[in-house]
């Protein structure tokens, strides 16, 4: 993506928040709902008459305060808060049983919004108790696993939909670890979980590229579910809280953000527009409409081949984590 393409997208005039009861009789599960894009999306959904909104979060107490405030404004809002930690795969695997205990037997829309950005400093890789690099697990592995774990509930919906929050930064990702793995006939997953070659400054954009590779493949594997990967654009949220605020960033980066970044509310319109208007699967959704990835590598022969190889690795990985979970996929 060139700087001019980026600026053109950022300065595109976005349509207003979708109106009407487009969530009537629908159950929505939203992750990462207590801040940033997720919180603003939640506020939008409150206007759309959902049957119930399930909030999968790590911080129960702070989310309860948010829900109480929203219910004071929307007295008919029915919300369920459940603990979900994408850095702990056991909480994902146990979620269907948790929802069953709460009387929830159907999900119409799953929004995989939660994610992390480890920052722009040089630091060693952090690994979860499950043994995966933290950003890889949170941004790539866990959204896929969560989607497949909840597949039986989604399949009970007349028009099921899965939304993934992507990022335009996937177009800037360094592809060298992927192509090296393919050339050496070694695992791409292992390459991104190697503490010796880990690059903290590059892992966020790389994780979003890997997510894009997974989600575009998932469209073919789940033809009866609408799957949409959404780019909110550059928005002011707390996602960048781990970035080093150096003098150089303050002098050059801050003015750039001030001039070009969207508010979190405007970024969230991309999510809510996909939920309201996305009538089928779309590989990419940006500026509140179906769009296309700016990554020329993804559409190249090498990119297509790498996507196929990586997707097969990921399917094998989630099957190993949760035996039987991939039985309904067309691979």
C-alpha positions as CSV (number, residue, x, y, z in Angstrom):
1,X,0.0,0.0,0.0
2,X,1.4,3.4,-1.0
3,X,1.2,6.4,1.3
4,X,-1.3,8.0,-1.1
5,X,-3.5,4.9,-1.1
6,X,-3.4,4.9,2.7
7,X,-4.3,8.6,2.9
8,X,-7.0,8.2,0.3
9,X,-8.6,5.5,2.4
10,X,-8.2,7.5,5.6
11,X,-9.8,10.6,4.2
12,X,-12.7,8.8,2.6
13,X,-15.9,10.2,3.9
14,X,-17.6,7.4,5.8
15,X,-21.4,6.9,5.8
16,X,-23.3,7.3,9.1
17,X,-23.9,4.5,11.6
18,X,-26.3,1.9,10.1
19,X,-29.9,2.6,11.3
20,X,-32.8,0.3,11.9
21,X,-33.4,-3.0,13.8
22,X,-30.9,-5.0,11.7
23,X,-30.1,-7.1,14.8
24,X,-33.7,-7.9,15.7
25,X,-34.0,-11.5,17.0
26,X,-30.2,-12.0,16.6
27,X,-27.6,-13.1,19.2
28,X,-24.2,-11.4,18.8
29,X,-21.0,-12.5,20.4
30,X,-18.3,-9.7,20.5
31,X,-14.8,-10.1,21.8
32,X,-12.7,-7.1,22.9
33,X,-15.8,-5.2,23.7
34,X,-14.6,-2.9,26.6
35,X,-12.4,-0.5,24.8
36,X,-11.6,1.1,21.4
37,X,-13.2,-0.3,18.2
38,X,-15.0,-3.0,20.2
39,X,-16.6,-0.6,22.6
40,X,-17.8,1.8,19.9
41,X,-19.2,-1.1,17.9
42,X,-21.1,-2.2,21.0
43,X,-22.6,1.2,21.3
44,X,-23.7,1.0,17.7
45,X,-25.2,-2.4,18.2
46,X,-27.3,-1.1,21.1
47,X,-29.3,0.9,18.6
48,X,-30.1,-2.1,16.4
49,X,-32.4,-4.0,18.7
50,X,-30.4,-7.2,19.3
51,X,-32.0,-10.1,21.0
52,X,-28.8,-10.5,23.1
53,X,-25.2,-9.4,23.1
54,X,-22.6,-11.7,24.6
55,X,-19.4,-9.9,25.6
56,X,-16.3,-12.2,25.7
57,X,-13.8,-10.3,27.8
58,X,-10.9,-10.7,30.3
59,X,-12.0,-7.8,32.6
60,X,-15.5,-8.7,33.9
61,X,-15.8,-5.8,36.4
62,X,-15.0,-3.0,34.0
63,X,-17.2,-4.5,31.3
64,X,-20.1,-4.7,33.8
65,X,-19.8,-1.0,34.5
66,X,-20.0,-0.3,30.7
67,X,-23.0,-2.5,30.3
68,X,-24.8,-0.9,33.3
69,X,-24.2,2.5,31.7
70,X,-25.5,1.3,28.3
71,X,-28.6,-0.3,29.9
72,X,-29.4,3.0,31.6
73,X,-29.6,4.4,28.0
74,X,-31.1,1.4,26.4
75,X,-33.5,-0.2,28.9
76,X,-34.3,-3.2,26.6
77,X,-30.6,-4.2,26.2
78,X,-29.9,-7.8,27.1
79,X,-26.2,-8.4,27.6
80,X,-24.3,-11.4,28.9
81,X,-20.7,-11.0,30.1
82,X,-18.5,-14.1,30.0
83,X,-14.8,-14.5,30.7
84,X,-12.7,-15.2,27.6
85,X,-8.9,-14.9,27.4
86,X,-7.4,-15.4,23.9
87,X,-4.1,-16.0,25.6
88,X,-5.6,-19.1,27.3
89,X,-7.0,-21.6,24.9
90,X,-8.8,-23.5,27.6
91,X,-11.2,-20.6,28.0
92,X,-12.0,-20.8,24.3
93,X,-12.5,-24.6,24.4
94,X,-14.8,-24.4,27.4
95,X,-16.9,-21.5,26.0
96,X,-19.7,-23.5,24.4
97,X,-20.4,-25.3,27.7
98,X,-20.3,-21.9,29.5
99,X,-22.8,-20.5,27.1
100,X,-25.0,-23.6,27.4
101,X,-25.1,-23.1,31.2
102,X,-26.3,-19.5,30.5
103,X,-29.1,-20.8,28.3
104,X,-27.5,-19.7,25.0
105,X,-27.9,-22.3,22.3
106,X,-27.5,-20.1,19.1
107,X,-25.2,-17.4,17.9
108,X,-26.1,-15.4,14.7
109,X,-23.0,-13.2,14.5
110,X,-19.5,-13.7,15.9
111,X,-17.2,-10.7,15.9
112,X,-13.6,-11.6,16.4
113,X,-12.4,-8.1,17.4
114,X,-10.0,-8.6,20.3
115,X,-6.3,-8.3,19.4
116,X,-3.0,-7.0,20.7
117,X,-0.2,-4.8,19.4
118,X,3.0,-5.5,21.4
119,X,4.5,-2.2,20.4
120,X,7.5,-0.8,18.4
121,X,10.4,-1.5,20.8
122,X,13.0,-4.3,20.6
123,X,12.1,-6.9,23.2
124,X,12.1,-10.7,23.4
125,X,9.1,-12.8,22.5
126,X,6.5,-13.5,25.2
127,X,4.9,-16.9,25.2
128,X,1.5,-18.0,26.5
129,X,1.0,-21.0,28.8
130,X,-0.2,-22.8,25.6
131,X,3.3,-22.4,24.2
132,X,2.7,-19.9,21.4
133,X,4.1,-16.5,20.9
134,X,1.6,-14.1,22.4
135,X,0.7,-11.9,19.4
136,X,0.5,-15.0,17.1
137,X,-1.9,-16.7,19.5
138,X,-4.1,-13.7,20.2
139,X,-4.3,-12.3,16.7
140,X,-4.2,-15.4,14.5
141,X,-4.7,-18.8,16.3
142,X,-7.3,-17.9,18.8
143,X,-9.8,-16.2,16.4
144,X,-9.7,-19.2,14.2
145,X,-10.1,-21.6,17.1
146,X,-13.0,-19.6,18.6
147,X,-14.8,-19.5,15.3
148,X,-14.6,-23.3,14.9
149,X,-15.5,-24.0,18.5
150,X,-18.6,-21.9,18.1
151,X,-19.5,-23.4,14.7
152,X,-22.3,-25.7,16.1
153,X,-24.0,-22.6,17.6
154,X,-23.5,-20.5,14.4
155,X,-25.0,-23.3,12.3
156,X,-28.3,-23.0,14.2
157,X,-28.7,-19.5,12.8
158,X,-30.6,-18.9,9.5
159,X,-27.9,-16.4,8.3
160,X,-24.7,-16.9,10.4
161,X,-21.9,-14.5,10.1
162,X,-18.3,-14.3,11.3
163,X,-16.5,-10.9,11.4
164,X,-12.7,-10.7,11.8
165,X,-11.1,-7.4,12.6
166,X,-8.1,-7.1,10.3
167,X,-5.7,-4.2,9.6
168,X,-4.5,-2.4,6.5
169,X,-1.0,-2.9,8.0
170,X,-1.1,-6.5,6.6
171,X,0.0,-5.0,3.3
172,X,3.2,-3.7,4.9
173,X,4.2,-7.0,6.5
174,X,7.7,-8.5,5.8
175,X,7.0,-11.8,4.1
176,X,10.6,-13.1,4.4
177,X,9.8,-15.7,7.3
178,X,6.9,-17.1,5.2
179,X,8.9,-17.5,2.0
180,X,11.9,-18.9,3.8
181,X,9.8,-21.5,5.5
182,X,8.3,-22.6,2.2
183,X,11.7,-22.7,0.5
184,X,13.1,-24.8,3.3
185,X,10.0,-26.9,3.6
186,X,9.6,-26.0,7.2
187,X,6.6,-24.9,9.3
188,X,5.4,-21.3,9.0
189,X,3.8,-21.6,12.4
190,X,7.1,-22.6,13.9
191,X,8.8,-19.7,12.2
192,X,6.4,-17.2,13.9
193,X,6.9,-18.9,17.3
194,X,10.7,-19.0,17.1
195,X,12.2,-16.9,20.0
196,X,15.6,-16.6,18.1
197,X,14.2,-14.9,15.0
198,X,11.3,-13.0,16.7
199,X,11.0,-9.3,15.7
200,X,8.7,-7.4,18.0
201,X,8.5,-4.4,15.8
202,X,7.2,-6.5,12.9
203,X,5.0,-9.1,14.6
204,X,1.8,-7.0,14.6
205,X,1.7,-6.4,10.8
206,X,2.8,-10.0,10.2
207,X,0.1,-11.4,12.4
208,X,-2.5,-9.4,10.5
209,X,-1.2,-10.8,7.2
210,X,-1.4,-14.3,8.6
211,X,-5.0,-13.6,9.7
212,X,-5.9,-12.4,6.2
213,X,-4.4,-15.6,4.8
214,X,-6.5,-17.7,7.2
215,X,-9.8,-15.8,6.7
216,X,-9.8,-15.7,2.9
217,X,-9.2,-19.5,3.0
218,X,-12.0,-20.0,5.6
219,X,-14.5,-18.5,3.1
220,X,-14.2,-21.6,0.9
221,X,-14.2,-24.0,3.9
222,X,-17.4,-22.6,5.3
223,X,-19.6,-21.7,2.2
224,X,-22.8,-21.5,4.3
225,X,-21.5,-18.8,6.6
226,X,-20.8,-15.2,5.7
227,X,-17.2,-14.4,6.6
228,X,-15.9,-10.9,6.4
229,X,-12.5,-9.4,7.3
230,X,-12.8,-5.8,8.2
231,X,-10.2,-3.1,8.3
232,X,-11.2,-0.2,10.6
233,X,-8.4,2.0,9.3
234,X,-6.0,3.9,11.4
235,X,-8.0,5.0,14.5
236,X,-7.3,6.5,17.9
237,X,-7.6,3.6,20.4
238,X,-5.6,2.1,23.2
239,X,-4.2,-0.6,20.9
240,X,-1.0,1.4,20.6
241,X,-0.5,1.7,24.4
242,X,2.7,-0.4,24.2
243,X,4.4,1.8,21.7
244,X,7.4,3.8,22.8
245,X,6.6,7.5,22.8
246,X,10.1,8.7,21.8
247,X,11.0,12.3,21.1
248,X,11.0,11.4,17.4
249,X,7.5,9.9,17.6
250,X,6.2,12.9,19.5
251,X,7.7,15.3,16.9
252,X,6.7,13.5,13.7
253,X,4.2,10.7,14.6
254,X,1.8,12.7,16.8
255,X,1.0,15.4,14.1
256,X,0.6,12.6,11.5
257,X,-1.9,10.8,13.8
258,X,-3.7,14.1,14.6
259,X,-4.1,14.9,10.9
260,X,-5.0,11.4,9.6
261,X,-6.3,9.0,12.2
262,X,-10.0,8.4,12.7
263,X,-11.8,8.4,15.9
264,X,-12.6,5.0,17.3
265,X,-16.3,5.6,16.6
266,X,-15.6,6.1,12.9
267,X,-13.4,3.1,12.8
268,X,-16.2,1.1,14.4
269,X,-18.5,2.0,11.5
270,X,-16.6,-0.4,9.4
271,X,-17.5,-3.2,11.8
272,X,-21.1,-2.3,12.2
273,X,-21.6,-1.7,8.4
274,X,-20.2,-5.2,7.7
275,X,-22.7,-6.6,10.3
276,X,-25.6,-4.6,8.9
277,X,-25.0,-4.8,5.1
278,X,-22.6,-7.7,4.5
279,X,-24.9,-10.1,2.7
280,X,-22.3,-12.7,1.8
281,X,-18.6,-13.4,2.4
282,X,-16.1,-10.8,1.5
283,X,-12.3,-11.2,1.6
284,X,-11.9,-7.5,2.7
285,X,-14.2,-4.8,3.9
286,X,-12.9,-1.2,4.2
287,X,-14.5,2.3,4.2
288,X,-17.8,0.7,5.2
289,X,-18.1,-1.3,1.9
290,X,-16.7,-4.4,0.2
291,X,-13.2,-3.7,-0.9
292,X,-9.9,-5.5,-1.7
293,X,-6.6,-6.1,-0.1
294,X,-3.8,-3.8,-1.3
295,X,-1.3,-6.6,-0.8
296,X,0.0,-7.6,-4.3
297,X,1.9,-10.5,-2.7
298,X,-1.3,-12.1,-1.5
299,X,-2.6,-12.3,-5.1
300,X,0.7,-13.4,-6.6
301,X,1.5,-17.0,-7.3
302,X,3.9,-17.2,-4.3
303,X,1.2,-15.6,-2.0
304,X,-1.5,-17.9,-3.2
305,X,0.7,-21.0,-2.6
306,X,1.8,-19.7,0.8
307,X,-1.8,-19.1,1.8
308,X,-2.7,-22.6,0.9
309,X,0.2,-24.1,2.8
310,X,-0.3,-21.9,5.9
311,X,-4.0,-22.6,6.0
312,X,-3.4,-26.3,6.0
313,X,-0.9,-25.9,8.8
314,X,-3.4,-23.9,10.9
315,X,-6.2,-26.5,10.3
316,X,-3.9,-29.2,11.5
317,X,-2.9,-27.1,14.5
318,X,-6.4,-26.4,15.7
319,X,-7.3,-30.1,15.1
320,X,-4.4,-31.0,17.4
321,X,-5.7,-28.5,20.0
322,X,-9.3,-29.6,19.8
323,X,-9.7,-33.1,18.1
324,X,-12.7,-33.2,15.8
325,X,-13.2,-29.5,15.5
326,X,-12.4,-29.4,11.7
327,X,-14.7,-32.2,10.7
328,X,-17.3,-29.8,9.1
329,X,-14.7,-27.9,7.1
330,X,-14.3,-28.2,3.3
331,X,-10.5,-28.2,3.0
